[in-house]
Structure formats: structure tokens, C-alpha cells
Amino acid sequence: MFLGVVRGSVVATQKDPGLEGAALRIVLPVNHDRSQAGPLLVAVDNMGTREGDLVYLVKGKEACIPWTRSSLAPIDAAIVGLVEGMSV
């Protein structure tokens, strides 16, 4: 798992059928101090996030697990939690 900040949304007029109903967000991976930790990525939003929210994500095979609508959906990253507070 890693941290990210939601930077925007993706609107897709055509999607893979396994992604029907999915909200797609643009996320900037960050370190615990919110400094950039990688390039922007697109993630399926399982939490109903908004721009500016600090979230935690999973990548790879684990990203499909929270998406119960289709286990074969082409998901590479998924938002699985909203960070309300953090102590380092």
C-alpha cells in the first residue's frame, strides 16, 4: 500500500465492461510528508473521494480485490482508504 493525493477525475465514454460504474481518479503518489513519490496514475475509486483527499492505494493484482463487480476487470491501481489523520 502507498499514499496518494487525488488530483482529478477521468471521464471515459467507453470502458471495459468490467469497469462499468467505476469512478476513475487521477492520483499523485506521495511520501508521508506529501512530497511527490512518483508519476501521476489512474486508480479506481472505491471510497467516493474528492480532489485533494489524502488516500491510500494498492497496485497490481491486489487492486482487483476490492472491486467486487468483476474479478477480471483491468484494474492496475485502486483507492482502498481515505486518510483522516497520520502520526509519523
C-alpha positions, 0 to 999 in steps of 0.5 A, spaced: 500 500 500 502 507 498 499 514 499 496 518 494 493 525 493 487 525 488 488 530 483 482 529 478 477 525 475 477 521 468 471 521 464 471 515 459 465 514 454 467 507 453 470 502 458 471 495 459 465 492 461 468 490 467 469 497 469 462 499 468 460 504 474 467 505 476 469 512 478 476 513 475 481 518 479 487 521 477 492 520 483 499 523 485 503 518 489 506 521 495 511 520 501 508 521 508 510 528 508 506 529 501 512 530 497 511 527 490 513 519 490 512 518 483 508 519 476 501 521 476 496 514 475 489 512 474 486 508 480 479 506 481 475 509 486 472 505 491 471 510 497 467 516 493 473 521 494 474 528 492 480 532 489 485 533 494 483 527 499 489 524 502 488 516 500 491 510 500 492 505 494 494 498 492 497 496 485 497 490 481 493 484 482 491 486 489 487 492 486 482 487 483 480 485 490 476 490 492 472 491 486 467 486 487 463 487 480 468 483 476 474 479 478 477 480 471 476 487 470 483 491 468 484 494 474 492 496 475 491 501 481 485 502 486 483 507 492 482 502 498 482 508 504 481 515 505 486 518 510 483 522 516 489 523 520 497 520 520 502 520 526 509 519 523 
